[in-house]
């Protein structure tokens, strides 16, 4: 997800550069032309620069959305990794048994690196209290739903700041700061490393 921040900042810098170039060109035209010819030149320049802005915006938005979608797909791929047969058999064999803390710990170790196996172990062990909607307390990483939700919110915020830049200056500054993107990236990377 590191490219999200790079693409976003390059887009914002590029937009400012294009706007400055347009203002420079308009100033020249206004100082050297008048009447209908001036109006025609202004319209022509605004069209050229609007086209440049649109091309830059669309290519950047596409790159950002592709990066975010790739992260979502990677997360979803990790959770859909099948449970190994021997792990599944072991989980089934302890279903309903009253296990000691050591046995529970060892069973949880058996499920390391496999999200669905870990979920199944939690289900069999009756330890639903170990996971809530925000954090997977077993390994202290944010939950999949939390990470995907934050990616979705980030995408929406980025889209809003690009489409309506002037009314979202705070959100734009938050994104450009990088902490938000880096935090989501760190959580996604941590989740993937735990279960990959």
N, C-alpha and C positions, 0 to 999 in steps of 0.2 A: 504493500500500500504506500510505500515511500514515494512512488511516482505520482500519487494523487496530489500531494503537496507541491511537488515540482511543477506539474502541469497547471495546477491552479495558480500558483504564483507567476509562472510564465505567461499565463493568459492575462492576469491582471496587469502585469508590466507591459505586455503587448498591446492591450487595450489603451492604456495611458499613452503609449508611444504613438499609436495610430491617431488618437484624438489630438495629440500635440502636433503631429504632422498635418492633420486637417486644418487646425487653427492657423498654422504657419502659411499653408497654401491659401486659405481664405483671406488672410491678412494681405498677402501679396496681390491677390485678385482684386480685392476691395480698394487697394491703393492704386491700381493700374487700370481698372476698367469701371465703366458705369452703364447705367441704363439696362436695356434688355440683354446685352452681351454679358454684363455682370451677373444678372439673374441666371442666365444660361450656364455660365461658368461655375457659379455657386452650386447650382443643382447638379451639375456634372461631377464636381468634386465631392459633394456629399454622397452621391451615388457610388462613386469609386471607393470612398473610405467606408461606407456602410457595407459594401461588398467585402472589403478586407476584414472588417470587424466580424461579419457573419462567418466567413471562412475560418478565421482564427477561433472564434467561439465554438463553432460546431466541431472542429477537429479536437479542440481541448476538451469539450464536454464528452465527446466520444471516447477519448483516451481515459478520462477520469471514470466514466461509467464502466468501461471495460475492465479497468483495474479493480473497481469495487465489486463488479460481478465475478471476476476471477477469485477474489478473496471469499465471497459468499460460496461459490462453487467448491473451493478448496475445503472450507469448513463443512459443507454438506457432504462432501466426499469422505471426509474423515469420520463423520458420524455414521455413514452407511457402510463402513467396513464390516464385513460379516464376522460374527463371533466364531472363533475356532471351535471345531467339533468337540475336542477334549475339554475345553473350558466350559462349553455349554453343558456337556454331560456332567461335569463336576458341579456346576451350578444347580442343575436339576436334582442331583443326588442329595444335596443338602437342603433342598426346599422343605420347609416345615420343621427342620431340626432346630433345637435350641443350641446355638454355638457359643463357645467361649470367646472372649475378646481376642485371644491369640488366633483362634480358628478364623474369626471374622477378618482379622488383619491379614492372615495368610491367603484367605479367599480373595480379598481385595487386591492383594499383590498379583494374584493369578490374572486379574482383569486389567492390569496396567497396559496402556497403549491401545485399548480398544473401548471406545465410548459406549457402544451397545452392551458389551460384556459388563462394563462398570454399572450401567443402568440396570441390567438384569440382576447383578449381584445385590444392588440396593433393594430391588424389588423382592428378591428371595430372602434377604436378611431382615426384611422388615425395618429398614433404617431410612424410611422416607424423610425423616426429620433431618437427615444429613444433607439434603439438597433443597433449596428453595428456588423461587423464580429468578433471583438475581445472582446467586453465587453457588457454585458447586463446592461445598465445604470439604469434600473429601480431599481435594488437591488444591484448594484455595485459588482456583482460577475462576474468572467470570464465566457464567453459563453461556451456552450457545445462543439461547434466546436473547440474552443481554447483548452479546456481541453483534448478532445480526440486526437487532433493533437499533443499536448505535450506528451501524453502517448505513442503515436505511435513513436514519435521521441526518447523518452527515451528508448523504447524497441529496436529500431534500434541501438542506441548508445551502449546500454548494450551488445547487440549481437556482435557488431563490436569490442568492447573492450575485450570480451571473446574470440572471434575467432582469433583476431589479436592483442593480448595484447601489444606487444612491440611497435607497430606503433601508438598506441592510448593512450599513457601515460597521456596526458593532460585530455582527456575525462574520463579515468579511475579515475584520481584524483578528477575530478569534481563530478563523481558519488559517490565515496567513501566519499567525504566531506559531502554528505547528503543533502545539501541545495536544490539541484535540485529536488530530489525525494520528500523531505518534502514539497517543494513549490507546486508541482503538487498534492500531497496528500491533502494538505490544500485546494487547489482550488476545487478538486473533492469532498471532504467532505463538503465544504461550499455549493456547488451547490446541492448536494444530500439533505442536511439539509433544504435548502430553499424550495425545491420542493417535498420533500417526504411527 
